Amino acid sequence: MAEFKELHNEYKEGETIINTISKESVDLPENVQKMWEKLMTIKSLSNTSIGVENPYLRYEIENPFNTQNISAGKLMLGTSADVSLSKIVVNRDTELVDASVYISVNLQDVVLRVMQPDLSKGNIQNIDGLYVFVPTMIGDHKIHAYIYGRELCNSPYDLRISPTFNQKLEKFGNVKYKAAHDVVEYKNEIYVTDKGNNRIVVTDKDGVLQREFTFKLINMAHDFDPFGITVSQIGVVHMTDIRNHEVFLSDTNGNFLKRFGKTQLKKPNGIALKDNGDILVVDYDDHRICVFDKTGVFKQYYVGQGKDFGNFFHPWFINMQSNNSWVVTDCKNFRFQIIPLNGNARPVPVTVYGRGAFVRGVTVDPNDNIIVSVQAKTYRRYYYVLMYNSDGIFRGCISEEDVLLRPRGMCVTKITTDKQVLLVADETGVLQFRLI
């Protein structure tokens, strides 16, 4: 039945592909004629059962009591409309070499297609009736199932790929930092604000030191005190200096280009760039976002202190989603805020042990999942790295409890082994957690 598989090998954004071929267009074997008649009335995404032999997707767990390992199950095609789980969640296990998703079917001539979060097609193979899918990104996937050119009645099925939660930390590289505050990648190099040592550190993807630089310029009241960092597409390094109340620009070798913001900024922390080159600087003490053009000319302030939507109380970091929405950590309001282009901010409360947590660092992965570093507001200072989806729905805690010490800025990158990792600037140095 290979000819059927060629009928649905393309996806289009925003569409569900349903191939409405007729019975006459394909020479069906006699032993499937009766099944075909039943399948002709199946409607895509319909939950209405046509009959007991109508195929459905369902998920079976090998051990239903083991909720921590629900990936130890199989997606089955059967005749029951009873779905064990509305979503499949696959938590990556760093101890396992094989992190594949195995899908078993009990009907012949079924074609499965996987759409990944970026709308690309996932690599899925059929080996003797056992489909093997190896995820390459975290996020929400869609599994489409077809038989004889028609999609099954509760297809597509949701498949959520999550990172391993509650991971132990792993140190990145061998550089000794003193209160690393932010980290960013640019062209296979990692840039770190080593605040306690008043310098910028540049390493390769293995964390091996390549170079370092600092600034000693006229009219600097204090030593260079870097906090946030980002790099433009053309290689201009943007750094906030929290004690000198300025933004510094340099090339990737640390050659000074420009400084600005002294009259507008009080305590600049995080920094991000818009597609048009505008520079967004978080001001911790003035509770607002300062917007400069790409040359450093001040343009406007974005809101100020308060608890309303769009207001801040000691914000820390900022990052950008692919749709140009801002994600700002609103530290002492115990939340982060997603601010789309229309300016209608959407706050996302962050709690640990039922109490609001101080939200500090933030990064956004290639699929717009939001990752924040937080401090629990408890009798003891516990620190965590938490993951949310692009809409602010909580996914889980990446870090194991009590392994971090004041985590701040973060970035997602691929290290030399081609594994996607999260780098975290922490008081103890730069740490890494595996994402996929």
N, C-alpha and C positions, 0 to 999 in steps of 0.2 A: 504493500500500500504506500510505496514511496511517493507516488504522484500526489497523494493528499498533502504530504508535508511541504510541498512547494507552494501550496495555496495560501499559507498564512505565515510568511517569513518576514513581514515588514510591519513595523508599528509607526503610527503617526501621532504626534503630540496632541493630546486632548481627544483622541478617538479610541473607541474600542473596535478592533478589527473583527468583523464577523463575515465570513465568506459564505454567501448564499448561493452555493452551487446547487444545481438540480440533480435529481437522481439520474436523469438521462445523460448528463454530461460526463459521467464516469461509469465504466463497466464494473459494477459491483459483483463480488463473488456471491453465489447463491446462498451460502450459509450466513450472510449478513443482511440479506434483503429484509427479513422481518425486523431486525434491530433498526435498520435504516428507517423503516416506516414509523417507528416509535420516536426516533430522534428528529424526524422532520418537523415536529411541532415544538421542539425545545426552543425557548427564547433566551437570549443572553441576559445574564444578571437577574433572571426571574427566579423567585423562590417558590413559585407555584408548582407543585408536583403534578406531573402528567399521569404518573402511574408508579407502581412500586418498583418497576424496572428502570425507571428514569435515573440516569447516573448523576451522582452528586460528588462533590469533593468533601472529604472529611479528614480530620487529623486524629490519629491514634497515638497515645503515649504508652510507651512500654511499661512505665511505672507511674501511674497517675498520682501517686503520693509524693513523687519526687519533683516538686515544683521548681527546684533550683536547676533541674536539668531536663527541661521539657523539650530540648532538641533531640533527646534520645527517643524519638518516635518517628512515625512515617506519615506522609500525606497519602491518603488512600482515595482511590476512585471507587465508589460503591453505590449501592442502591438506597442508602438511608439518608434522609435529609437531616439527621441529627449530627450537628457539627460539634465536636468535643471542645474546640476552642475557636473563638472568633478570630484570633490572630495566632500565628506561630511566632515565637520569639526564640531566636538562636543566639545564645550568649557565647562569645568566643572564649575558648579555654586555652590559655597560654601553655598548659601542660600537654596539650594534644597536638601532634604533628598534623593530623588530618582534621581539618576544620570544615569539611564539606557538608552539604545538606543532602541527605539521601531521600529520594522520593520513590515510593513503590506504587505500582498500579496493578489492579486486578482485572483490567479490561484491555483487550488487544487494540492495536491501531489507534492509540491515544497519543496525541502530540502535545507536548508541553512547551510553553514559551515563558521566559522570565524577563520582565521589564524592570530594570534597575532604577534607583532614585533619580539618576540623571537622564532617564528615558532611553538609555542605551540597552541593547539586548544582552542578557547574561549568558555566559558560556555554560550550556547544559548539555549533557551527553546521555544517550540511552544505551546502556550496556546490559543486554539480555533482559530487558524489561525493567531494569533499575535505572532511574534517572539520577544523575549525579550533578549537582550544581555547586560550584566553588565561588562563593561571594568574593568580590574585590572591593566592596565599599559597604560601609554601615548605612543604615537607613531603611525606609519602607520600600519593599519590592512587591511586585505583582506577579503571580503565577497564573497564566492563562492556559486553560486545558481545552483541547478540541478533539472531536472524534468525527471522522468523515466530513470534515469541513465546517462543523458547527461547534460553537462554544458551549460547554456544559452549563447547566442552569444556575449554579452559584459560582461560576468563574467570572472574574478573576478572584484569586484567593490571596489574602494578605500574608506576606512573609516579612517579618521584621528582623533585620540583622543588627545586633547590638554589640558593642565591645564587651570584653570581659569586665565584669564589675568586681569591685573590692580587690583590686590588684595590689600586690606588693610593689614598692617602688624599685626602680632601677636607675642608677646614676648614668648620666650622659657625659661621656668623655672624661678627661683627666685634668681639666683646668680647675684651679682652686679659686672659687668666687667668694666674695664677701657681700652677702645680701644681694643676690641677683634679683632684678625687678621686672624685666621684660625680655622677651625673646621673639625673634622673627626670622624667617628664612628668605633669602634672595639668591637666586641662581646657584643652588646647591651649597650655599654657605649659611651658617647660623650666626646671627648678630645678637649679642646679649648686653644689656645694660648692667654692668657690674658696679652698682651704686657705691658700695662700701669702699671700693678701690678707685673710684672716680674715673672710670674708663669704660670704653666699649671694647668688648672681646669678640673676635671673629674666629669661628672654628669651621672645620669641614663637617661632613655628615656623620663622621665618627666621633665628633667632639674634640678633635685634635686641634690645638691652637694654630692659627694661621698668621694672625697679626692682632694688634691692639692699638687703640689711640685715645687721646684725650685732648682737651683744649685749655690753653692758658692765654687768654686774650686781655687786651686793655679794658679797663672798666668792669672786669668781673669781680664782684664783691666777695665771692666765695669760690672755692675750688669747683671744678666741673662736677655736677651732681645729677647724673642722668637717671631718668625714671622710665618713661615710655619710649618706644622706638618703632618705626616702620620705614619701609624703603619703597620709593616710587618705582614705576615700571622702567624708568630710564636710569635707575641706580642712584637717586638722590636719597641719602640717609637723613631721616627726620627724627630728632631727639628732643624730648622735653627735659629741661633743667629745673628741678623743683625749687632749689634755693636761690638761683639767679633769676627766676621768674621769666624764663625765656624759652624759645625754641631755637635749636641749632640745626643748620643744614650742612652736610658735607658730602663728598663723594665716598665711594665704598672703601677707599684707602685712608679715610679720615682727613683729607684735605679740606680745610674750612671753606665754606661757601657764603653763608649768611647766618645772621641771628636776628630775631624779631620777637615782639610780643611783650616787651617789658612793661609798657604802659597799660596793657590790657589784662595781663595775667597776674594772678596772685600766687597760686600754687598748682602749676600745670602737672598733670599726671599722665593719663593715657592720650594717645594720638592715633588718628586714622586719616586716610585719604579718600576723597570722593573720586568718581570717574572723571570729572571735569578738572581735577587737580586741586580743588579746594581742600584746605587743611583743617581738620576738626580736632580741637584740643580740649580735653576735659580739665576744668579748673575745680580742684577739690574744695578749696576754701570759699570760692564765690558761688559754688553750687550751680554751675552752668557749663554749656559748651560754647567755646569761642570759635568762630569761623573766620579763616583767613583765605585769601586767594593763593594761588600757587607761588606767587612772588613774595608772600608774607604780608600783604596789605590787609589790614583788618576790614572785615565785611559786616559782621553782626554777632550778637549774642543769641543763644538759644535758651530761653526761659531762665529760671533761677530757683531759689530755695523754696521748698514746700513739699507737701505730700500728695497733691493732686496729680492727675495724669500729665506727664510731660515736665513736672517739676522734680528737682533732685535735692537730696540731702547728703552731701559729701560723696559725689560720684567718683569712681576710680578710673575705669578703663572703658574703651569704646572699640567696636569692631564693625565691619560691614558685611551684610548679606549680599547675595548675588543680585537681588532686586534693588540694591542700593538703600535698603532699610538700615538704620543705625541700631546697634545693640549696645546699650549703655548700662554699666553696673551702677546701680543706685544704692550705694553701700549701706548707709544708715537708715534707709527706708526699707531695708531687708528685701530687696527685689532687684531685678533688672528690667529694663524697658526696651521694647521693640518699637522703633519710631520709623514708620514708612515715609515715603516722599510727601504724602499729604499732611504730614506733621501730627496725625492723630495717634498719640502715643498709646501703647498697650502695655501696662505693667504686668510682670509675672512675679508673684510673691515666691520667696525661697525660704523654706523652713527645714530645720534639722531638729529631730526629737520634739516636734510639735511647736518649736519656737522659731521666730524670725532669725535668719542668719545674715551676717555681714557679707555682702557680695562684693568681691574685689576684681579679680581678673576675668577676662572674657576672650574667647576666640570662637571662630566659626569655621567648621570644616568644609570641604569641597561640596558637600550636599546640604549646606546651610544648617546643619545641626549646631546647636549652641552649647558651648562648654564653659562653665564658670567655676572659679575657685572661691571658696567661702570659708568663713570662720563661724563655727557654731556659737550661739549665744548661751553658753552653759557655764556651770561653775568651773569647768576646766576647758581650756582652749583646744578644741578639736578643729582640725582643718580638713576640708574635703574638696574633691573635684567632681562636679555633678554635670550630667548631660541632659539636655532638653532637645526636642525636635525643633524644626524651623518655626513652628507656631508657638513654642513655649510649653509644650507638653512634656512633663518629666519622664525621663527614660531610666535613669539609674545613677548610682554613685560609682565612678571609675576607680577611685582610690580606696585602698583599705584604710580602716580607721587608725588614727594615731601614727601615720607614717610621714605626714607632711608637717612643715614648720613655716607658717606664714607664706603660703603659695600666692603668687601674684600673676604676672602676665604669662600668656601661653601661646603656642602656635601648633598647628598640625602640619606634619611633613612626612616624607618617605625617606627612611634611612637607606644606607647602602645595600641592605638585604632586600630592598623594595617592599618592606613592611611599613604600613602607615602607622605612625606613632604620634603621640601627644607629648610635646616638650613643655615643661613647667618650670618657670623661674621661681625658685624657692630660697628661703633664707640659707639653706644648706648647700645650694648650688643649682645646677640645671638637672632636672629629673625627667625620666621618660616613662610613658605608659603605652602599651600596645593597643592600637585600635583595631587593626585588621591585618 
